[in-house]
Amino acid sequence: MLSSLTGRASVLSIEFAQTLLRNTAIRASSSWTSFNPTEHHLLKTTTASALVQQQAHYSNPSNTFPTATGTTPANASTAEEDKGGFLKRFIKKMGWIDNSRVRLRVSSCALYESVADNINYGEFFTHFNMPDTFNTWFLITELHVWMLLVRAMAEGAEKDAAGRFLRNCIVETMWNDVTTRAKQLSAHNPSVVRPQIQMLSEQFQAALISYDEGISFDDKALASALWRRFFSGHCKDYEKLELLVNYVRKQTAMLDQTSRYDFAIKPKVKWLPLIEKPSV
């Protein structure tokens, strides 16, 4: 009987509801085999308390659908979850929700900038007797970007892994920079930029395979890869070749010791000088 009154209380006046509840209590007490004044008093107190709760509940316009506990209906929370789930699915489909991917893309730009902005290109030009040309700049950049890619793949080389995604973003950032620089250098003849970039791309892919093979074996294999690609097979001073091999080994070891946070989250990559100054 009380449950039926709860469903109708929103359309009944307060006086009529009190009369019905009082009559309900009288009928319930008359059917008892033994009358207990204490239990009758508890029933009246409980009934009055329930009525006060109903009045407070229905005085709030937002409580349109009453529940047994007087709280928000269960289907309301489900609707909110469905709404949030739909929103997340929509944003993820549009490519806005994956904060980790956004963070990695930003980190890839910072990692590439650490090469383009912090490497002492003049030191390489001078010590290895290399001409100050666009192709030489690319060879130096390519070598350091490859070292970043090796470290990135340590974070996961599987498909859709963070390491592979970070590697792809670094390469994409590099090619954006290379294309911009090539266009600036060939402003008078922009038609030559596309075939030049295509040629560099093919050379870059071959260099990655050669460097990966060299770093996986001993110093002779790495020296062979550097001699073929970095020096284009024209280095006759093997001390310089040895210097570059030692530089790559030390730099890759330092990158390997860099924590995931300092590399992929808040990049703090430190590049060693080509020739370390003796400590005083």
N, C-alpha and C positions, 0 to 999 in steps of 0.2 A: 504493500500500500504506500509506504514512504517513497519507494522508487518511482511509483506512478505520479506522486505529487511533485517530485523533483522535475519531471519532464513538463509538468503543466504550470509550474510556479511562475514562469515568465509572463503568463497571461492572466493570472489571478490577482486580485487585490490582496493586500496584506491582511485585511480583516477576514476575508473569506478563507484565506489559507489557514489563519489561526483557528477558525471555527472547524474546519475539516480536520485539522491535526488534533484538536481537543476531542472531537467526536471519535476519532480513530483511537485515541488513548482510552476513552471510556469503553468502547466496544472490546478492545483488547483486554481490559481489566475485568470485564464481566464474564469473559470466557475462561478465566483462571479457576482451577479447582480450589486453590487456597490463595487468599489475598495476603500479600506481603507489603506493608506500607513503605518499607525501605526501597523495595524494587519499584513500586509505583512512583515514588519520588524521583528515583534515578531515571525512569522513563520520561517523566515530565521535564526533568532537567535536560536530558539528551534531546528531546523533541524541541524544546525552546532553543537550545544551542544550534540545532540543525537549521531552524528557521532563521536565526540571526545570520548564519553563514550563507544561506540562500539569498537573503536580502542584500548582503554585502556583495555577493557574487553577481547578482543580476542588476545591481546598481551601476556596474561597470559596463559601458556599452560594448567594449571589446570582447566580452565573454558571451558570444552569441550562442555557442554550443556548449552546454554544461557537461561536466564529466563527474564521475563518482568521487574523484579525489579533489575536485575543485581546482585542478592545475590545467596547464595548456593541453589540449587534446593531442593524442599520440599522432594522429594523421597530420597535425600541423607541423610537428617536427619532421615528419617524413617528407612533407611537401617542401620544407626548407632545404632538406638534404638533397631532394631531387632537383630543386632549383640550383643549388650550389654545384651539384654534379653536372648538370647540363651546362652551366656557365664555364666550369673548368674544362669540360670536353670541347666546348666551342672555342675557348681561348687557346687550348692546346692545339686544336686543329688549325687555328690561325697562326700558330707559332709564337704566342706571347707568354705562355705560362711556364715554359721550361727555364727557370732561373739559372739552373746549373749550366745549360748550354749557352745562355747569354753571358754568364760569368766567364766561361771558357773562351768565348769569342773575344771578349774584352782582353783576357789574359794573352791570347795569341797576338793581338796587336802590340801589347806591351813587350812581349818576348821578342817580336821582330824588331821593334824600335830599339831594344837593347843592343841589337846587332848594328842596325843602320846608324844609330846615334853614338854608340860607345866604342865601337871598334876603331882602333887607330889604323886607318887605311894607309896613311902615309908611311907608317913603320913597315908595312908589308911591301909597299912600292919601293922603298929605299933599300931594305935589307935583301930583298930577292931580285933587285934590278928589274922590276916589272914596270911597264909603261903605264902612265896614268890615263887609262882609257875606260870606256864603259864596260868592255868585256872583262878587263882585269878587276874592276869593281865587282862585277857579277861573280867572278870566280872566288873572290874573298868572301862575299856575302853568302854564296852557295855553300861553302865549307862550314861556316858558322851556323847557318840555318840547318844544315844536315845534323850537326851536333845537337841542336834543339830538338829535331825530330826523333833522334835516338832516345833522348830523355823522355819525350812525350809518349812514345810507344811503351815505355816502362809502366805507364799508368793504365795500360789495357790496350792490347792490339786486336781484340776481337771486334767484330762488326757492332756498331753502335756503342762501343766502349768510349769512355771519356778520353783516353789517350789517343785513340784513332781520330776522334772528332777534333781534338786539339791540334793534332798533326795537320789535318786537312785545313784547318783555319789558319795555321801559320803559313802554309804553302799559298793559300789564297791571298793572304795579306802581302806576302812577298811579291806575287805576280802583279798585284795591283800597284805596288810601288815601282816594280820594274817597268810596267807599261807606262806609268806616268813619266818616269825619267826618260824612257825611250822617245816618247812623244815630244818632250821638251827639247831633246837633242836633235830630233828630226822634224822640227816644226816646219821647215821649208819643204820637206818631202814626206808627208805622213803616210804615203802608200807603202813605204818600205818597213814601217813599224811591225805590221802584222807578220810578214815572213820572218823577220828577225826574232820576234817573240816565239814563233813556232819552232825555229831552230834552237833557241835557248831552252825551250821546254823539252825537246828531245834530248839535248845534251844533259839537262838536269836529271832526267829520269835515268840515264845511263850512269851519271855520276853517283846517284844514290845507291845503285846496285854495287858499283865498284867500291865505294866507301864502306858500305855495310859489310861487304866481303872482307875488306882490309881490316876493319876494326874487330872482326870476329876471329881473326887468326893472329899471327905474330907480327912483329914490327916490319919484317920484310914484305909481307903482304900489304900492310898499310902504306909502306914507302912506295911500293909499286903502284898502288892506286893514286897516291898523291903525285907521283912523277908523271903518270899518264894524263891525269885530269888537271891538277892545279898548275903544274909546270908545262903542260902540253908536250911532254917528252923532250924538253930542251934544257933540263937542268944538268950541268956537268959538275957542279960543286956539291958533292955528297954530304958535306958538313951542313950545308943549308937544308938539304933534304932531311937529314937527321934532326936538325933543329925543329923543323915543321912536324915531324913524327912525334917528337917529345912534347911539343906544344899541344897537339891533338890529344895525345894520351892523358896529359895532365888536365886539360880542359874537360874532356869527357868524364874523367874521374871526379872532378869537382861538381859537374852537373849531376852525376849519379848520386853524390852525397847530399845534394840539395833536397830539402824536404818537399813533400807534395804541396804544402801550403805556400812555401816560398817560390815554387815553380809555377803551379797551375792556378792558385787562388790569388795571391798577392805577389806577383813575380819580383824576385830580388836576385836576378842572375848576375853573377860577377864574372867578368871576362879577364883572363890573365893577360898581361903584356906578352908580346912575342919574345922579347928578351928581358928577362928578369934582372933588375938592377941589384948588384951585390949589397947585402945589408952592411951598414956601417957599424 
